[in-house]
Amino acid sequence: MKKSIATLTATALVLGVGLTGARAESGAKWGYEGEHGPKHWAELSEAFGLCATGTAQSPIDIPSSAQARPAKIAFDYRPSALTLLNNGHAIQANYDPGSTIALDGKTYALLQVHFHAQSEHTRAGEAFPLEMHLVHRAEDGTLAVVGAWVKEGEENTAFAPIWKNLPASESAPETVAGVTIEADDLLPADRAAYAYKGSLTTPPCSEGVHWVMLATPIEMSAAQIAAYHAIYDDTFRPVQALNGRKL
């Protein structure tokens, strides 16, 4: 199993896994196991206090009683050059400017796509092999994340450009010449979703994040899933208390 601990830098705060929109810089090291793992994030830095005291934290378990509804989102995604990095916690694709979603009357720009292994959100207690997050930010700094579970099935050719170029070790952003991706193709055709207010799933665990978890998982082949797990495994935060929040 491959796991890691990374230093939270100003660059990570802007482009890092789940950290888009965070404001304070911290030099604290955090990871997914041992003394740097999720149970200890709040102990690593004062800036990470919400990881322990927050009442609207993510991820969550989607209960079996929850009903998926058509997502109230207008997607306006455009093709982007493929710019990949391994940020020390996940494989991430930085997205070119110009792609947006409209959610509750506000426009959010798509900044990056990254993955967690296994899934962070669960459904009726069930985890999936991977979870994809599309991270968006509005002009006022508000965040919106569109999440999608990944289940084993047929090979997914939409992810081929990313999977052919997965950086196996921590790296700076690098653009793959002549290769583009289309975020809309990465998502399932059925956009019914579970929506709730939550947080970043990584330090500093800031709240006020608009979460939209798509109900229909996307498929990847066993080989595709294994290729990601060969680089990162068990890079997920355990589910957090719902605390009366409604989906």
C-alpha positions in Angstrom: 0.0 0.0 0.0 1.2 3.5 -0.9 0.5 6.2 1.6 2.0 9.7 2.1 2.4 12.7 4.3 2.7 16.1 2.7 3.5 19.6 3.8 0.6 22.1 3.4 2.1 25.0 1.4 0.5 28.0 -0.2 0.5 26.2 -3.5 -1.3 23.3 -2.0 -3.9 25.6 -0.5 -4.8 26.8 -4.0 -4.4 23.7 -6.0 -4.1 20.8 -3.5 -6.5 17.9 -3.0 -9.7 19.2 -1.5 -8.0 22.5 -0.4 -9.1 25.0 -2.9 -10.3 28.2 -1.3 -8.6 27.7 2.0 -7.0 30.9 3.2 -4.5 30.3 5.9 -1.1 28.7 5.3 0.2 26.1 7.6 3.4 24.1 7.6 1.8 21.2 9.4 2.4 17.8 7.9 -0.7 15.5 7.6 -1.5 12.2 6.0 -3.8 9.2 6.3 -2.2 7.0 8.8 -0.6 7.0 12.2 0.1 10.2 14.1 -0.5 12.3 11.0 -3.8 10.6 10.1 -7.4 11.9 10.3 -7.8 11.2 14.0 -4.9 13.5 14.7 -5.4 16.3 12.2 -6.7 18.8 14.7 -3.6 18.2 16.9 -1.2 19.1 14.1 -2.0 22.7 13.8 -4.4 25.3 15.3 -5.5 26.0 11.7 -6.9 22.4 11.6 -9.2 22.8 14.6 -12.4 22.2 12.7 -11.3 18.7 11.8 -12.2 17.9 15.4 -14.8 20.5 16.4 -16.7 21.1 13.2 -20.4 20.2 13.1 -20.9 20.1 9.3 -18.0 17.9 8.3 -17.4 15.7 5.2 -17.5 13.0 4.0 -20.7 11.5 5.2 -22.6 8.2 4.8 -25.6 8.6 2.4 -28.3 6.7 4.2 -30.5 4.2 2.3 -33.5 6.5 3.1 -32.0 9.4 1.2 -33.6 10.0 -2.2 -31.5 11.2 -5.1 -32.9 14.1 -7.0 -32.1 15.8 -10.3 -29.1 18.0 -9.7 -30.0 21.6 -9.7 -26.8 22.4 -11.6 -26.2 23.9 -15.0 -23.0 22.4 -16.3 -20.9 24.4 -18.8 -17.7 22.4 -19.2 -15.2 23.0 -22.0 -12.2 20.8 -23.1 -9.0 21.5 -21.2 -5.3 20.7 -21.7 -4.2 17.8 -19.6 -2.1 19.2 -16.7 -1.3 16.5 -14.1 0.5 16.4 -10.8 0.9 14.1 -7.9 0.4 16.4 -5.0 1.5 14.0 -2.3 -2.0 12.8 -1.5 -3.7 12.2 -4.8 -3.4 12.4 -8.6 -4.8 15.7 -9.7 -5.7 17.3 -13.1 -5.7 21.1 -13.0 -8.3 22.4 -15.3 -8.0 25.3 -17.8 -10.1 28.5 -17.0 -13.5 28.8 -18.7 -15.5 25.8 -17.4 -18.2 26.4 -14.8 -21.3 25.2 -13.0 -24.2 27.3 -11.9 -25.6 26.2 -8.6 -28.3 28.0 -6.6 -27.9 31.1 -8.7 -24.1 31.3 -8.3 -21.4 30.5 -10.8 -18.4 28.4 -9.8 -15.3 27.9 -11.9 -13.9 24.4 -12.3 -10.4 24.4 -10.9 -9.3 20.8 -10.7 -10.2 17.1 -10.6 -8.7 14.6 -8.1 -9.3 11.1 -6.7 -9.5 9.3 -3.4 -8.9 5.6 -2.8 -11.2 4.2 -1.5 -14.3 6.4 -1.6 -14.7 9.0 1.1 -18.5 9.1 1.0 -20.3 5.8 1.5 -23.8 4.8 0.6 -25.8 2.8 3.2 -22.4 2.0 4.7 -20.9 0.8 1.4 -17.6 2.1 0.2 -16.5 2.2 -3.5 -13.0 1.5 -4.8 -12.5 5.2 -5.8 -14.1 8.6 -5.6 -13.6 11.5 -8.0 -14.0 15.1 -6.9 -14.4 18.1 -9.3 -13.6 21.2 -7.2 -15.1 24.5 -8.1 -14.8 28.0 -6.6 -17.0 31.1 -6.9 -15.6 34.6 -7.0 -16.4 35.1 -3.4 -14.3 32.0 -2.4 -17.3 29.7 -1.8 -16.6 26.1 -2.8 -18.7 23.5 -4.6 -17.6 20.0 -5.2 -19.2 17.5 -7.5 -18.4 14.0 -6.4 -18.8 10.7 -8.2 -18.2 7.2 -7.0 -16.3 4.7 -9.1 -17.3 1.1 -9.3 -15.7 -1.8 -11.0 -17.1 -2.5 -14.5 -16.1 -1.8 -18.1 -13.0 0.1 -19.1 -13.7 3.8 -19.1 -12.1 5.3 -22.2 -12.9 8.9 -21.0 -10.2 8.5 -18.4 -7.6 7.0 -20.7 -5.7 10.3 -21.2 -5.3 10.7 -17.4 -4.6 7.0 -16.7 -1.9 6.8 -19.5 0.0 9.6 -17.7 -0.5 8.9 -14.0 2.5 10.4 -12.2 3.7 7.7 -9.8 5.6 10.0 -7.4 5.1 13.5 -6.1 5.5 16.0 -8.8 4.9 19.5 -10.0 2.1 20.2 -12.5 3.1 19.1 -16.0 1.1 19.6 -19.2 0.9 16.6 -21.5 1.6 17.9 -25.0 -1.3 17.5 -27.4 -3.7 15.8 -25.0 -7.0 17.2 -23.8 -9.7 16.1 -21.4 -13.4 16.9 -21.2 -14.8 17.0 -17.7 -18.4 16.4 -18.9 -17.3 13.0 -20.3 -15.9 12.0 -16.9 -19.3 12.2 -15.3 -22.3 9.7 -15.6 -25.1 10.6 -18.0 -27.6 10.5 -15.1 -27.0 13.6 -13.0 -29.4 12.8 -10.1 -27.6 13.5 -6.9 -27.5 13.9 -3.1 -26.8 17.5 -2.1 -25.7 18.8 1.3 -23.6 21.4 3.1 -20.3 20.0 4.3 -16.6 20.7 4.5 -13.2 20.0 2.9 -12.3 16.4 3.5 -8.7 17.3 4.1 -7.1 19.8 6.5 -8.1 22.5 7.5 -11.6 20.9 7.1 -13.2 24.3 6.4 -17.0 24.2 6.4 -19.5 25.9 4.0 -18.7 23.6 1.1 -21.6 22.8 -1.3 -21.5 19.0 -1.9 -23.2 17.3 -4.8 -22.7 13.6 -4.8 -23.9 12.0 -8.0 -26.1 8.9 -7.3 -25.0 6.9 -10.4 -21.4 5.6 -10.0 -19.1 5.7 -13.0 -17.4 2.5 -14.1 -13.7 1.7 -14.5 -12.1 -1.6 -15.2 -10.4 -3.6 -12.5 -7.1 -2.8 -14.2 -7.8 1.0 -14.2 -8.8 0.8 -10.5 -5.7 -1.2 -9.7 -3.4 1.2 -11.5 -4.6 4.0 -9.2 -4.4 1.9 -6.1 -0.8 1.0 -7.0 0.1 4.7 -6.5 -2.3 5.7 -3.7 -4.3 3.4 -1.4 -6.4 4.2 1.7 -6.3 8.0 1.0 -9.7 8.7 2.4 -11.1 10.5 5.5 -13.6 8.3 7.4 -17.2 9.4 7.4 -18.3 12.1 9.8 -21.5 12.6 11.8 -24.4 14.0 9.9 -25.5 16.1 12.9 -29.0 16.6 11.7 -28.1 17.8 8.3 -30.6 17.2 5.5 -29.8 15.8 2.1 
